[in-house]
Amino acid sequence: MPIPVEADYLIVGGGAMAFAFADTIISETDASIAVVDRHHQPGGHWNLAYPFVRLHQPSSGYGVESRALGDDTIDAHGWNEGLLELASTGEILSYYDRLLNQQLIPTKRFSYFPMAEYEGDGKFVSIVSGREFQAVVKRKTVDATYQNVTVPAMRRPPFPTHEAITCVSPDKLVRMRAGYRNYTVIGAGKTAIDACLWLMGHGVNADGIRWIMPRDSWLVNRAYSQPGAQFADVATAYMTAQFTAINEASSAPELFDGLERHGNLLRIDKTVTPTMYRCATVSEKELTALRSIASIIRMGRVNEIREDEIILEDGAIPTSADELHIDCTADGLEKRPSKPVFDGDTLTLQSVRPCQQVFSAAFIGHVEHAYDRDEKKNEICAPVPHPDTDMDWLRVTKDFCRSERLWGADQRLRDWLVRSRLNWVWRLGPSLPEGESALKAFFDSRDQVLALMEGKLDQLLAEASG
Ligand SMILES: Cc1cc2nc3c(=O)[nH]c(=O)nc-3n(C[C@H](O)[C@H](O)[C@H](O)COP(=O)(O)OP(=O)(O)OC[C@H]3O[C@@H](n4cnc5c(N)ncnc54)[C@H](O)[C@@H]3O)c2cc1C
């Protein structure tokens, strides 16, 4: 007989989005929540992350609404020198552990079922004991697994590898006990960037690294997305430059030229046109180091690693057992088809602001209880699928403009957003003015700029799609 578990909300998945949603509901309502998750502690994919991963956006904009992460220190050394601190994986996991044990469970409205597999229809089973549970859900079942984050440690390399060849996920690097003659990093995204920087940080020369990069990517300049008064001038210049670049462009290539000229977007090789955009951020220091890697292989994806050669989509390159291959190809930011966030007694957590998953989940938590009809809630919380291609930069920026206008025009939402800790985007640039009329004037003028940008991006997207 399954053990009954009664809660207003059953949340399936115990990652960062689940906790951001749960925290808002617990803080702002008297509802009860049960969370079911496969891992032994909260944090989702961070439990399996490579040990040297850090947030790539400032810690101050991550976590849940009610609890700060980090203390806004400016890094004094390292790749991120001069910029706001980026939490390590250890810090992130400790944060969620403290949130769970010191804050959520003591409310007595929050129950947590780790090491449990959800099987559907409210049923879940302990992976350890086999005990079965049946949730009695009074309000909604929340799917906090939909974004389907995959990190390299979750799966084997997606290509066959000869037994003489060593191909590891980046989490294995820290357990290395003898170095290799050369290193081949496979993948074009943030994980591959981290692996290259980690190797260089440990004294590997750039010419000892070969980087298989199936696509070049536009990268976000991290210096321009630093919230807080000390960065206000830089952020204002960044926003103005972005508006100017969009306004002046008469085609998508011209837009990217403008964004690069103003420093908003960066690329590793200025002679190669990127076809990818996945919200990865870099500092100038990181970019300089990455640019020193001369051996970049642009021959498509790896199909197979044989004893003496790597077979790629567009050809083959030599390799050997003396080389360490590092598989950084997992998709941590899958572009999923969007579905309505609110659908009767089911709620599916998705990004409603580009690449801002935790903010999105907290915001959805607020909208869930503050508004009545699903139709209205879905209008406010339109999903923004993760970007993948260069043109997706235009799409997600357009979506951003649309929702910012909608949210800014709704005073109730604005009141929440002005106070929101995770809404660090509103803390970029000059401080928001005090008082309702000054705030209204501020949002009215902002609205005009957003409308112009949205219209222009729409036009560029339509032209690009022919
Ligand atoms: C390397 C890396 C760096 C990142 N850096 C940043 C950053 O700087 N800033 C930022 O905002 N975002 C960053 N992100 C994005 C990050 O993915 C999100 O911020 C967030 O952690 C995603 O959380 P989630 O809850 O959606 O997913 P997950 O962490 O994947 O959580 C989902 C959970 O559901 C569980 N689950 C799935 N199915 C079941 C089932 N049937 N039964 C039980 N449990 C189940 C999974 O085991 C998992 O624990 C980064 C991502 C990666 C991969």
The ligand as an SDF file (V2000), in Angstrom:
LIG
                    3D

 53 58  0  0  0  0  0  0  0  0999 V2000
   27.4820   24.3140  -16.5560 C   0  0  0  0  0  0  0  0  0  0  0  0
   26.2590   25.1490  -16.3160 C   0  0  0  0  0  0  0  0  0  0  0  0
   26.3890   26.4610  -15.8430 C   0  0  0  0  0  0  0  0  0  0  0  0
   25.2640   27.2450  -15.6580 C   0  0  0  0  0  0  0  0  0  0  0  0
   25.4170   28.5140  -15.1820 N   0  0  0  0  0  0  0  0  0  0  0  0
   24.3210   29.2960  -14.9830 C   0  0  0  0  0  0  0  0  0  0  0  0
   24.4340   30.6430  -14.4870 C   0  0  0  0  0  0  0  0  0  0  0  0
   25.5120   31.1620  -14.2610 O   0  0  0  0  0  0  0  0  0  0  0  0
   23.3040   31.3560  -14.2910 N   0  0  0  0  0  0  0  0  0  0  0  0
   22.0930   30.8340  -14.5790 C   0  0  0  0  0  0  0  0  0  0  0  0
   21.0940   31.5210  -14.3780 O   0  0  0  0  0  0  0  0  0  0  0  0
   21.9610   29.5870  -15.0550 N   0  0  0  0  0  0  0  0  0  0  0  0
   23.0350   28.8140  -15.2640 C   0  0  0  0  0  0  0  0  0  0  0  0
   22.8920   27.5510  -15.7660 N   0  0  0  0  0  0  0  0  0  0  0  0
   21.5570   27.0940  -16.1280 C   0  0  0  0  0  0  0  0  0  0  0  0
   21.0250   26.1300  -15.0810 C   0  0  0  0  0  0  0  0  0  0  0  0
   20.7850   24.9600  -15.7730 O   0  0  0  0  0  0  0  0  0  0  0  0
   19.7990   26.6140  -14.4030 C   0  0  0  0  0  0  0  0  0  0  0  0
   20.1330   27.7730  -13.7050 O   0  0  0  0  0  0  0  0  0  0  0  0
   19.2030   25.6500  -13.3890 C   0  0  0  0  0  0  0  0  0  0  0  0
   20.2030   25.1050  -12.5700 O   0  0  0  0  0  0  0  0  0  0  0  0
   18.3880   24.5770  -14.0540 C   0  0  0  0  0  0  0  0  0  0  0  0
   17.6630   23.9550  -13.0300 O   0  0  0  0  0  0  0  0  0  0  0  0
   16.4420   23.0120  -13.3030 P   0  0  0  0  0  0  0  0  0  0  0  0
   15.7420   22.8970  -11.9960 O   0  0  0  0  0  0  0  0  0  0  0  0
   15.6800   23.4560  -14.4840 O   0  0  0  0  0  0  0  0  0  0  0  0
   17.0750   21.6180  -13.7840 O   0  0  0  0  0  0  0  0  0  0  0  0
   17.8640   20.4460  -13.0480 P   0  0  0  0  0  0  0  0  0  0  0  0
   18.9640   20.9670  -12.2390 O   0  0  0  0  0  0  0  0  0  0  0  0
   18.2040   19.4860  -14.1130 O   0  0  0  0  0  0  0  0  0  0  0  0
   16.7840   19.7900  -12.0680 O   0  0  0  0  0  0  0  0  0  0  0  0
   15.8430   18.8410  -12.4710 C   0  0  0  0  0  0  0  0  0  0  0  0
   15.8100   17.7340  -11.4400 C   0  0  0  0  0  0  0  0  0  0  0  0
   14.7550   16.8330  -11.7470 O   0  0  0  0  0  0  0  0  0  0  0  0
   15.1890   15.5200  -11.4530 C   0  0  0  0  0  0  0  0  0  0  0  0
   14.3220   14.5710  -12.1480 N   0  0  0  0  0  0  0  0  0  0  0  0
   14.1060   14.4650  -13.4820 C   0  0  0  0  0  0  0  0  0  0  0  0
   13.2180   13.4690  -13.7300 N   0  0  0  0  0  0  0  0  0  0  0  0
   12.8740   12.9390  -12.5250 C   0  0  0  0  0  0  0  0  0  0  0  0
   12.0270   11.8760  -12.1130 C   0  0  0  0  0  0  0  0  0  0  0  0
   11.3140   11.1580  -12.9710 N   0  0  0  0  0  0  0  0  0  0  0  0
   11.9290   11.6020  -10.7890 N   0  0  0  0  0  0  0  0  0  0  0  0
   12.6390   12.3120   -9.8880 C   0  0  0  0  0  0  0  0  0  0  0  0
   13.4510   13.3360  -10.2130 N   0  0  0  0  0  0  0  0  0  0  0  0
   13.5780   13.6320  -11.5150 C   0  0  0  0  0  0  0  0  0  0  0  0
   16.6360   15.5410  -11.9300 C   0  0  0  0  0  0  0  0  0  0  0  0
   17.3730   14.4730  -11.3990 O   0  0  0  0  0  0  0  0  0  0  0  0
   17.0950   16.9160  -11.3990 C   0  0  0  0  0  0  0  0  0  0  0  0
   17.5550   16.8250  -10.0740 O   0  0  0  0  0  0  0  0  0  0  0  0
   23.9950   26.7320  -15.9490 C   0  0  0  0  0  0  0  0  0  0  0  0
   23.8710   25.4260  -16.4260 C   0  0  0  0  0  0  0  0  0  0  0  0
   24.9770   24.6280  -16.6060 C   0  0  0  0  0  0  0  0  0  0  0  0
   24.7940   23.2320  -17.1400 C   0  0  0  0  0  0  0  0  0  0  0  0
  1  2  1  0
  2  3  1  0
  2 52  2  0
  3  4  2  0
  4  5  1  0
  4 50  1  0
  5  6  2  0
  6  7  1  0
  6 13  1  0
  7  8  2  0
  7  9  1  0
  9 10  1  0
 10 11  2  0
 10 12  1  0
 12 13  2  0
 13 14  1  0
 14 15  1  0
 14 50  1  0
 15 16  1  0
 16 17  1  0
 16 18  1  0
 18 19  1  0
 18 20  1  0
 20 21  1  0
 20 22  1  0
 22 23  1  0
 23 24  1  0
 24 25  2  0
 24 26  1  0
 24 27  1  0
 27 28  1  0
 28 29  2  0
 28 30  1  0
 28 31  1  0
 31 32  1  0
 32 33  1  0
 33 34  1  0
 33 48  1  0
 34 35  1  0
 35 36  1  0
 35 46  1  0
 36 37  1  0
 36 45  1  0
 37 38  2  0
 38 39  1  0
 39 40  1  0
 39 45  2  0
 40 41  1  0
 40 42  2  0
 42 43  1  0
 43 44  2  0
 44 45  1  0
 46 47  1  0
 46 48  1  0
 48 49  1  0
 50 51  2  0
 51 52  1  0
 52 53  1  0
M  END
$$$$
